[in-house]
Amino acid sequence: MKRKPLRLDEYGIESLLVRAQKWLYNYEPQRVWYPQELYGKSLSAGDFVESFKDACESNRNSFIQELQNNNNMYAIWTESRPYSKLWDLKYIGQRHSTGIKDRLRNHLFGAPFGEGKKPKSKFKNIIDSLNSGKMIYVSYVQVSPESLRTFIEHSLICINKKRAKLCGTVMVLKILTEIYKSYKPQV
């Protein structure tokens, strides 16, 4: 499904944050396919390099190849009971200059395979989730202007840290209001 980018509009940055949160959380995420041998086992990435490579190149994961690099934010989810549609948010991220496809491949498959060596890769967490028998899902969205993607990412992370003392929704909305007041769109 081709999605329209979420743009800064006349309602301001607060509206953009709310819409980004809806796109990432309220729509069914895309399941990432892995070979059955990777679920519920005690494995290390090096033992199953070929399985991760097969998963990355599988037609079942073609959605990653079909992603447009203009999608600039993503969320990684797990599902403890298969097909329960009860997803647990594990990570919110944003793509950098290399594009969303490369970033997701690194997180999900350890590309280059079995390594996951790029900074802040969640590949180790993916392996732990697979060892626990959990299914992996991804959702993604495009935030525009591009310069706001980091701010939106950090705001969503703060909103979702329930135990964080300094980073509650009220604080984020105050920050958003101040930024909105000082924001002057470029024409």
C-alpha positions as CSV (number, residue, x, y, z in Angstrom):
1,M,0.0,0.0,0.0
2,K,1.4,3.4,-1.0
3,R,1.2,5.8,1.8
4,K,1.2,9.6,1.6
5,P,3.9,11.4,3.6
6,L,2.9,13.0,6.9
7,R,3.6,16.7,6.4
8,L,3.8,19.6,8.7
9,D,0.4,21.4,8.2
10,E,-1.5,24.4,9.5
11,Y,-2.1,22.5,12.8
12,G,1.6,22.5,13.6
13,I,4.1,20.1,14.9
14,E,1.9,18.6,17.6
15,S,-0.5,17.4,14.9
16,L,2.4,15.9,12.9
17,L,3.5,14.0,16.1
18,V,0.0,12.7,16.7
19,R,-0.4,11.5,13.1
20,A,3.1,9.8,13.1
21,Q,2.1,8.0,16.3
22,K,-1.2,6.9,14.7
23,W,0.6,5.6,11.5
24,L,3.2,3.7,13.5
25,Y,0.8,2.3,16.2
26,N,-2.7,2.0,14.8
27,Y,-2.1,0.1,11.6
28,E,-1.2,-3.5,11.5
29,P,2.5,-3.9,11.2
30,Q,4.1,-6.0,8.5
31,R,5.3,-9.5,9.6
32,V,8.9,-10.3,9.0
33,W,9.4,-13.9,7.8
34,Y,12.1,-16.1,9.3
35,P,12.8,-19.8,8.6
36,Q,11.2,-22.1,11.2
37,E,14.6,-23.3,12.5
38,L,15.2,-19.8,14.0
39,Y,12.3,-19.9,16.4
40,G,12.5,-21.1,19.9
41,K,16.1,-22.3,19.7
42,S,19.1,-21.2,21.6
43,L,21.2,-19.9,18.7
44,S,23.8,-17.5,17.9
45,A,23.9,-15.4,14.7
46,G,27.1,-17.1,13.4
47,D,25.4,-20.5,13.5
48,F,22.6,-19.5,11.2
49,V,24.2,-17.1,8.8
50,E,22.6,-18.8,5.8
51,S,19.1,-18.8,7.4
52,F,19.3,-15.0,8.0
53,K,20.5,-14.6,4.4
54,D,17.6,-16.7,3.1
55,A,15.2,-14.7,5.2
56,C,16.5,-11.4,3.9
57,E,16.3,-12.6,0.2
58,S,12.9,-14.4,0.6
59,N,9.9,-13.2,-1.5
60,R,8.0,-13.3,1.8
61,N,10.0,-10.3,2.9
62,S,9.8,-8.5,-0.4
63,F,8.1,-5.6,1.3
64,I,11.5,-4.4,2.5
65,Q,12.9,-4.3,-1.1
66,E,9.7,-2.5,-2.2
67,L,10.0,0.2,0.5
68,Q,10.6,3.6,-0.8
69,N,13.7,5.2,0.8
70,N,11.7,8.3,1.5
71,N,10.0,6.3,4.4
72,N,12.1,7.7,7.2
73,M,10.8,6.3,10.5
74,Y,10.1,2.8,11.6
75,A,9.0,0.7,14.6
76,I,10.0,-2.9,15.4
77,W,7.5,-5.0,17.2
78,T,7.3,-8.5,18.7
79,E,4.3,-10.8,19.1
80,S,4.6,-13.4,21.9
81,R,1.7,-15.6,20.8
82,P,1.7,-16.1,17.0
83,Y,-1.1,-14.3,15.2
84,S,-2.6,-12.9,18.4
85,K,-2.2,-9.3,17.0
86,L,-1.0,-8.3,20.5
87,W,2.3,-6.5,19.5
88,D,4.9,-5.2,21.9
89,L,6.8,-2.1,20.7
90,K,10.5,-2.9,21.0
91,Y,12.2,0.0,19.0
92,I,11.5,3.2,17.2
93,G,14.1,4.4,14.8
94,Q,14.7,6.6,11.8
95,R,16.8,6.1,8.7
96,H,19.9,8.0,8.1
97,S,21.5,8.8,4.8
98,T,21.8,5.2,3.6
99,G,18.1,4.7,3.5
100,I,15.5,2.6,5.4
101,K,16.1,-0.6,3.5
102,D,19.7,-0.9,4.6
103,R,18.8,0.0,8.2
104,L,16.0,-2.5,8.4
105,R,18.2,-5.3,6.9
106,N,20.9,-4.6,9.5
107,H,18.4,-4.7,12.4
108,L,16.3,-7.7,11.2
109,F,18.9,-9.9,9.4
110,G,22.3,-8.7,10.7
111,A,23.3,-7.7,7.1
112,P,26.1,-8.2,6.3
113,F,24.6,-11.5,7.4
114,G,25.0,-12.7,10.9
115,E,26.9,-9.6,12.0
116,G,24.6,-6.7,12.8
117,K,27.6,-4.5,13.4
118,K,26.3,-1.1,12.5
119,P,25.9,1.3,15.4
120,K,22.8,0.7,17.5
121,S,21.8,-2.4,15.5
122,K,18.9,-4.3,17.2
123,F,20.0,-7.6,15.6
124,K,21.0,-9.1,19.0
125,N,17.5,-8.2,20.3
126,I,16.0,-9.9,17.2
127,I,17.9,-13.1,17.9
128,D,16.8,-13.0,21.6
129,S,13.2,-12.6,20.5
130,L,13.4,-15.4,18.0
131,N,15.0,-17.6,20.7
132,S,11.9,-16.9,22.8
133,G,9.7,-17.9,19.9
134,K,8.4,-14.4,19.2
135,M,7.4,-13.2,15.8
136,I,8.9,-9.9,14.5
137,Y,6.9,-7.1,12.8
138,V,7.8,-3.7,11.3
139,S,5.8,-0.6,10.7
140,Y,7.1,2.5,8.9
141,V,6.0,6.0,7.8
142,Q,7.4,9.1,6.0
143,V,7.6,12.3,8.0
144,S,8.0,15.6,6.1
145,P,9.9,17.8,6.3
146,E,12.8,15.5,6.6
147,S,14.5,17.7,9.2
148,L,11.8,16.8,11.7
149,R,12.3,13.0,11.7
150,T,14.8,13.0,14.5
151,F,12.6,15.2,16.7
152,I,9.5,13.1,16.0
153,E,11.5,9.9,16.7
154,H,12.8,11.2,20.1
155,S,9.3,12.6,21.0
156,L,7.7,9.2,20.3
157,I,10.4,7.4,22.3
158,C,9.7,9.8,25.2
159,I,6.0,9.4,25.1
160,N,6.4,5.6,25.1
161,K,8.7,5.4,28.1
162,K,6.0,5.0,30.8
163,R,8.5,5.0,33.7
164,A,10.5,8.0,32.6
165,K,10.2,10.8,35.1
166,L,11.3,13.7,32.9
167,C,9.8,12.5,29.6
168,G,6.0,12.4,29.9
169,T,3.5,13.4,27.4
170,V,2.9,16.7,29.1
171,M,6.5,17.6,28.9
172,V,6.8,16.7,25.2
173,L,3.7,18.7,24.4
174,K,5.1,21.7,26.2
175,I,8.3,21.4,24.1
176,L,6.3,20.9,21.0
177,T,4.3,24.1,21.7
178,E,7.5,26.1,22.2
179,I,9.0,24.8,19.0
180,Y,5.8,25.4,17.1
181,K,5.7,29.0,18.3
182,S,9.2,29.6,17.0
183,Y,8.9,27.5,13.8
184,K,8.8,29.5,10.5
185,P,8.2,27.3,7.5
186,Q,10.5,27.9,4.5
187,V,8.7,29.1,1.4
